[in-house]
């Protein structure tokens, strides 16, 4: 998901940027109103321990530059599903993300 956070984030990402995640399983969205971020903050603040957060997030907090990996059975119905992996900033979490994705894919393969 892409959202405007920095002053340079005035429009949806261009094709070249979207192409950095070149995998048919990836779906990318532009969220100009930060609706997803607001819902993540709401869910975390209602039950911060569930998401591994020590305290509630401050007013006006924007969830960005993070990666979350969910099990294939996860469904976002009322609250954000509990991720199996959550970290950020993304640039510092490449190896952890690779491992989390490999683990998630292995779990899917073992169910087939």
mmCIF file of the C-alpha atoms, coordinates in Angstrom:
data_MODEL
# 
_entry.id   MODEL 
# 
loop_
_atom_site.group_PDB 
_atom_site.id 
_atom_site.type_symbol 
_atom_site.label_atom_id 
_atom_site.label_alt_id 
_atom_site.label_comp_id 
_atom_site.label_asym_id 
_atom_site.label_entity_id 
_atom_site.label_seq_id 
_atom_site.pdbx_PDB_ins_code 
_atom_site.Cartn_x 
_atom_site.Cartn_y 
_atom_site.Cartn_z 
_atom_site.occupancy 
_atom_site.B_iso_or_equiv 
_atom_site.pdbx_formal_charge 
_atom_site.auth_seq_id 
_atom_site.auth_comp_id 
_atom_site.auth_asym_id 
_atom_site.auth_atom_id 
_atom_site.pdbx_PDB_model_num 
ATOM 1   C CA . UNK A 1 1   ? 0.000   0.000   0.000   1.00 0.00 ? 1   UNK A CA 1 
ATOM 2   C CA . UNK A 1 2   ? 1.234   3.450   -0.858  1.00 0.00 ? 2   UNK A CA 1 
ATOM 3   C CA . UNK A 1 3   ? 0.106   6.603   0.919   1.00 0.00 ? 3   UNK A CA 1 
ATOM 4   C CA . UNK A 1 4   ? 1.147   10.255  1.025   1.00 0.00 ? 4   UNK A CA 1 
ATOM 5   C CA . UNK A 1 5   ? 3.409   10.848  4.017   1.00 0.00 ? 5   UNK A CA 1 
ATOM 6   C CA . UNK A 1 6   ? 6.343   12.907  2.771   1.00 0.00 ? 6   UNK A CA 1 
ATOM 7   C CA . UNK A 1 7   ? 5.957   16.198  0.906   1.00 0.00 ? 7   UNK A CA 1 
ATOM 8   C CA . UNK A 1 8   ? 7.079   14.403  -2.267  1.00 0.00 ? 8   UNK A CA 1 
ATOM 9   C CA . UNK A 1 9   ? 4.207   11.899  -1.986  1.00 0.00 ? 9   UNK A CA 1 
ATOM 10  C CA . UNK A 1 10  ? 1.668   14.032  -3.856  1.00 0.00 ? 10  UNK A CA 1 
ATOM 11  C CA . UNK A 1 11  ? 0.566   11.350  -6.343  1.00 0.00 ? 11  UNK A CA 1 
ATOM 12  C CA . UNK A 1 12  ? 0.377   7.595   -6.711  1.00 0.00 ? 12  UNK A CA 1 
ATOM 13  C CA . UNK A 1 13  ? 3.695   5.868   -7.478  1.00 0.00 ? 13  UNK A CA 1 
ATOM 14  C CA . UNK A 1 14  ? 4.698   5.588   -11.124 1.00 0.00 ? 14  UNK A CA 1 
ATOM 15  C CA . UNK A 1 15  ? 4.940   2.293   -12.977 1.00 0.00 ? 15  UNK A CA 1 
ATOM 16  C CA . UNK A 1 16  ? 8.720   2.106   -12.493 1.00 0.00 ? 16  UNK A CA 1 
ATOM 17  C CA . UNK A 1 17  ? 8.328   2.259   -8.695  1.00 0.00 ? 17  UNK A CA 1 
ATOM 18  C CA . UNK A 1 18  ? 5.449   -0.213  -8.671  1.00 0.00 ? 18  UNK A CA 1 
ATOM 19  C CA . UNK A 1 19  ? 7.623   -2.560  -10.739 1.00 0.00 ? 19  UNK A CA 1 
ATOM 20  C CA . UNK A 1 20  ? 10.036  -2.941  -7.833  1.00 0.00 ? 20  UNK A CA 1 
ATOM 21  C CA . UNK A 1 21  ? 7.567   -5.484  -6.423  1.00 0.00 ? 21  UNK A CA 1 
ATOM 22  C CA . UNK A 1 22  ? 7.290   -7.614  -9.545  1.00 0.00 ? 22  UNK A CA 1 
ATOM 23  C CA . UNK A 1 23  ? 5.386   -10.674 -8.385  1.00 0.00 ? 23  UNK A CA 1 
ATOM 24  C CA . UNK A 1 24  ? 1.906   -11.758 -9.528  1.00 0.00 ? 24  UNK A CA 1 
ATOM 25  C CA . UNK A 1 25  ? 0.909   -12.356 -5.893  1.00 0.00 ? 25  UNK A CA 1 
ATOM 26  C CA . UNK A 1 26  ? 1.511   -8.707  -4.998  1.00 0.00 ? 26  UNK A CA 1 
ATOM 27  C CA . UNK A 1 27  ? -1.312  -6.189  -5.175  1.00 0.00 ? 27  UNK A CA 1 
ATOM 28  C CA . UNK A 1 28  ? -0.444  -2.539  -4.605  1.00 0.00 ? 28  UNK A CA 1 
ATOM 29  C CA . UNK A 1 29  ? -2.883  0.214   -3.672  1.00 0.00 ? 29  UNK A CA 1 
ATOM 30  C CA . UNK A 1 30  ? -2.732  4.016   -3.488  1.00 0.00 ? 30  UNK A CA 1 
ATOM 31  C CA . UNK A 1 31  ? -4.438  5.264   -0.313  1.00 0.00 ? 31  UNK A CA 1 
ATOM 32  C CA . UNK A 1 32  ? -4.438  9.080   -0.561  1.00 0.00 ? 32  UNK A CA 1 
ATOM 33  C CA . UNK A 1 33  ? -6.668  9.502   2.510   1.00 0.00 ? 33  UNK A CA 1 
ATOM 34  C CA . UNK A 1 34  ? -4.539  7.155   4.695   1.00 0.00 ? 34  UNK A CA 1 
ATOM 35  C CA . UNK A 1 35  ? -7.635  5.094   5.484   1.00 0.00 ? 35  UNK A CA 1 
ATOM 36  C CA . UNK A 1 36  ? -5.676  1.864   5.948   1.00 0.00 ? 36  UNK A CA 1 
ATOM 37  C CA . UNK A 1 37  ? -3.189  3.556   8.268   1.00 0.00 ? 37  UNK A CA 1 
ATOM 38  C CA . UNK A 1 38  ? -6.013  4.992   10.377  1.00 0.00 ? 38  UNK A CA 1 
ATOM 39  C CA . UNK A 1 39  ? -7.607  1.557   10.703  1.00 0.00 ? 39  UNK A CA 1 
ATOM 40  C CA . UNK A 1 40  ? -4.300  -0.054  11.637  1.00 0.00 ? 40  UNK A CA 1 
ATOM 41  C CA . UNK A 1 41  ? -3.769  2.589   14.342  1.00 0.00 ? 41  UNK A CA 1 
ATOM 42  C CA . UNK A 1 42  ? -7.335  2.089   15.624  1.00 0.00 ? 42  UNK A CA 1 
ATOM 43  C CA . UNK A 1 43  ? -6.919  -1.702  15.835  1.00 0.00 ? 43  UNK A CA 1 
ATOM 44  C CA . UNK A 1 44  ? -3.508  -1.472  17.508  1.00 0.00 ? 44  UNK A CA 1 
ATOM 45  C CA . UNK A 1 45  ? -4.753  1.070   20.042  1.00 0.00 ? 45  UNK A CA 1 
ATOM 46  C CA . UNK A 1 46  ? -7.743  -1.110  20.930  1.00 0.00 ? 46  UNK A CA 1 
ATOM 47  C CA . UNK A 1 47  ? -5.487  -4.118  21.676  1.00 0.00 ? 47  UNK A CA 1 
ATOM 48  C CA . UNK A 1 48  ? -1.813  -3.124  21.414  1.00 0.00 ? 48  UNK A CA 1 
ATOM 49  C CA . UNK A 1 49  ? -0.547  -6.316  23.091  1.00 0.00 ? 49  UNK A CA 1 
ATOM 50  C CA . UNK A 1 50  ? -2.119  -8.432  20.327  1.00 0.00 ? 50  UNK A CA 1 
ATOM 51  C CA . UNK A 1 51  ? 0.125   -6.712  17.807  1.00 0.00 ? 51  UNK A CA 1 
ATOM 52  C CA . UNK A 1 52  ? 3.278   -6.799  19.916  1.00 0.00 ? 52  UNK A CA 1 
ATOM 53  C CA . UNK A 1 53  ? 3.229   -3.058  20.602  1.00 0.00 ? 53  UNK A CA 1 
ATOM 54  C CA . UNK A 1 54  ? 4.160   -1.996  24.140  1.00 0.00 ? 54  UNK A CA 1 
ATOM 55  C CA . UNK A 1 55  ? 1.875   1.039   24.318  1.00 0.00 ? 55  UNK A CA 1 
ATOM 56  C CA . UNK A 1 56  ? -0.850  2.783   22.400  1.00 0.00 ? 56  UNK A CA 1 
ATOM 57  C CA . UNK A 1 57  ? 0.169   4.784   19.365  1.00 0.00 ? 57  UNK A CA 1 
ATOM 58  C CA . UNK A 1 58  ? 0.063   8.585   19.754  1.00 0.00 ? 58  UNK A CA 1 
ATOM 59  C CA . UNK A 1 59  ? -2.670  10.752  18.204  1.00 0.00 ? 59  UNK A CA 1 
ATOM 60  C CA . UNK A 1 60  ? -1.959  11.535  14.573  1.00 0.00 ? 60  UNK A CA 1 
ATOM 61  C CA . UNK A 1 61  ? 0.363   8.522   14.177  1.00 0.00 ? 61  UNK A CA 1 
ATOM 62  C CA . UNK A 1 62  ? 0.716   7.296   10.580  1.00 0.00 ? 62  UNK A CA 1 
ATOM 63  C CA . UNK A 1 63  ? 1.580   3.639   9.969   1.00 0.00 ? 63  UNK A CA 1 
ATOM 64  C CA . UNK A 1 64  ? 4.118   3.718   7.141   1.00 0.00 ? 64  UNK A CA 1 
ATOM 65  C CA . UNK A 1 65  ? 7.458   2.266   6.072   1.00 0.00 ? 65  UNK A CA 1 
ATOM 66  C CA . UNK A 1 66  ? 6.620   -1.066  7.648   1.00 0.00 ? 66  UNK A CA 1 
ATOM 67  C CA . UNK A 1 67  ? 6.270   -4.602  6.402   1.00 0.00 ? 67  UNK A CA 1 
ATOM 68  C CA . UNK A 1 68  ? 3.733   -7.089  7.694   1.00 0.00 ? 68  UNK A CA 1 
ATOM 69  C CA . UNK A 1 69  ? 3.418   -10.747 6.710   1.00 0.00 ? 69  UNK A CA 1 
ATOM 70  C CA . UNK A 1 70  ? 0.157   -12.564 7.347   1.00 0.00 ? 70  UNK A CA 1 
ATOM 71  C CA . UNK A 1 71  ? -0.749  -16.244 7.190   1.00 0.00 ? 71  UNK A CA 1 
ATOM 72  C CA . UNK A 1 72  ? -2.680  -17.239 4.052   1.00 0.00 ? 72  UNK A CA 1 
ATOM 73  C CA . UNK A 1 73  ? -5.799  -17.742 6.187   1.00 0.00 ? 73  UNK A CA 1 
ATOM 74  C CA . UNK A 1 74  ? -5.771  -14.127 7.427   1.00 0.00 ? 74  UNK A CA 1 
ATOM 75  C CA . UNK A 1 75  ? -8.845  -12.037 6.625   1.00 0.00 ? 75  UNK A CA 1 
ATOM 76  C CA . UNK A 1 76  ? -9.181  -8.346  7.422   1.00 0.00 ? 76  UNK A CA 1 
ATOM 77  C CA . UNK A 1 77  ? -12.770 -8.201  8.528   1.00 0.00 ? 77  UNK A CA 1 
ATOM 78  C CA . UNK A 1 78  ? -13.182 -5.865  11.512  1.00 0.00 ? 78  UNK A CA 1 
ATOM 79  C CA . UNK A 1 79  ? -9.629  -5.616  12.812  1.00 0.00 ? 79  UNK A CA 1 
ATOM 80  C CA . UNK A 1 80  ? -6.265  -5.980  11.201  1.00 0.00 ? 80  UNK A CA 1 
ATOM 81  C CA . UNK A 1 81  ? -5.319  -9.675  11.351  1.00 0.00 ? 81  UNK A CA 1 
ATOM 82  C CA . UNK A 1 82  ? -2.417  -10.508 13.614  1.00 0.00 ? 82  UNK A CA 1 
ATOM 83  C CA . UNK A 1 83  ? 0.706   -10.619 11.450  1.00 0.00 ? 83  UNK A CA 1 
ATOM 84  C CA . UNK A 1 84  ? 3.257   -13.385 11.804  1.00 0.00 ? 84  UNK A CA 1 
ATOM 85  C CA . UNK A 1 85  ? 5.942   -10.782 11.116  1.00 0.00 ? 85  UNK A CA 1 
ATOM 86  C CA . UNK A 1 86  ? 5.899   -7.002  11.514  1.00 0.00 ? 86  UNK A CA 1 
ATOM 87  C CA . UNK A 1 87  ? 8.918   -4.706  11.279  1.00 0.00 ? 87  UNK A CA 1 
ATOM 88  C CA . UNK A 1 88  ? 10.261  -1.451  9.940   1.00 0.00 ? 88  UNK A CA 1 
ATOM 89  C CA . UNK A 1 89  ? 11.698  0.635   8.507   1.00 0.00 ? 89  UNK A CA 1 
ATOM 90  C CA . UNK A 1 90  ? 11.503  -1.578  5.440   1.00 0.00 ? 90  UNK A CA 1 
ATOM 91  C CA . UNK A 1 91  ? 15.055  -0.846  4.234   1.00 0.00 ? 91  UNK A CA 1 
ATOM 92  C CA . UNK A 1 92  ? 16.474  -2.339  7.457   1.00 0.00 ? 92  UNK A CA 1 
ATOM 93  C CA . UNK A 1 93  ? 14.224  -5.392  7.444   1.00 0.00 ? 93  UNK A CA 1 
ATOM 94  C CA . UNK A 1 94  ? 14.966  -6.998  4.071   1.00 0.00 ? 94  UNK A CA 1 
ATOM 95  C CA . UNK A 1 95  ? 16.509  -10.204 5.444   1.00 0.00 ? 95  UNK A CA 1 
ATOM 96  C CA . UNK A 1 96  ? 13.859  -10.619 8.148   1.00 0.00 ? 96  UNK A CA 1 
ATOM 97  C CA . UNK A 1 97  ? 11.162  -10.059 5.543   1.00 0.00 ? 97  UNK A CA 1 
ATOM 98  C CA . UNK A 1 98  ? 12.694  -12.621 3.192   1.00 0.00 ? 98  UNK A CA 1 
ATOM 99  C CA . UNK A 1 99  ? 12.727  -15.186 5.989   1.00 0.00 ? 99  UNK A CA 1 
ATOM 100 C CA . UNK A 1 100 ? 9.156   -14.395 7.039   1.00 0.00 ? 100 UNK A CA 1 
ATOM 101 C CA . UNK A 1 101 ? 7.933   -14.709 3.456   1.00 0.00 ? 101 UNK A CA 1 
ATOM 102 C CA . UNK A 1 102 ? 9.838   -17.978 2.945   1.00 0.00 ? 102 UNK A CA 1 
ATOM 103 C CA . UNK A 1 103 ? 8.302   -19.338 6.156   1.00 0.00 ? 103 UNK A CA 1 
ATOM 104 C CA . UNK A 1 104 ? 4.807   -18.252 5.056   1.00 0.00 ? 104 UNK A CA 1 
ATOM 105 C CA . UNK A 1 105 ? 5.241   -19.836 1.622   1.00 0.00 ? 105 UNK A CA 1 
ATOM 106 C CA . UNK A 1 106 ? 6.565   -23.047 3.185   1.00 0.00 ? 106 UNK A CA 1 
ATOM 107 C CA . UNK A 1 107 ? 3.490   -23.166 5.430   1.00 0.00 ? 107 UNK A CA 1 
ATOM 108 C CA . UNK A 1 108 ? 1.263   -22.800 2.356   1.00 0.00 ? 108 UNK A CA 1 
ATOM 109 C CA . UNK A 1 109 ? 3.160   -25.520 0.494   1.00 0.00 ? 109 UNK A CA 1 
ATOM 110 C CA . UNK A 1 110 ? 2.873   -27.934 3.428   1.00 0.00 ? 110 UNK A CA 1 
ATOM 111 C CA . UNK A 1 111 ? -0.933  -27.593 3.377   1.00 0.00 ? 111 UNK A CA 1 
ATOM 112 C CA . UNK A 1 112 ? -1.208  -28.480 -0.320  1.00 0.00 ? 112 UNK A CA 1 
# 
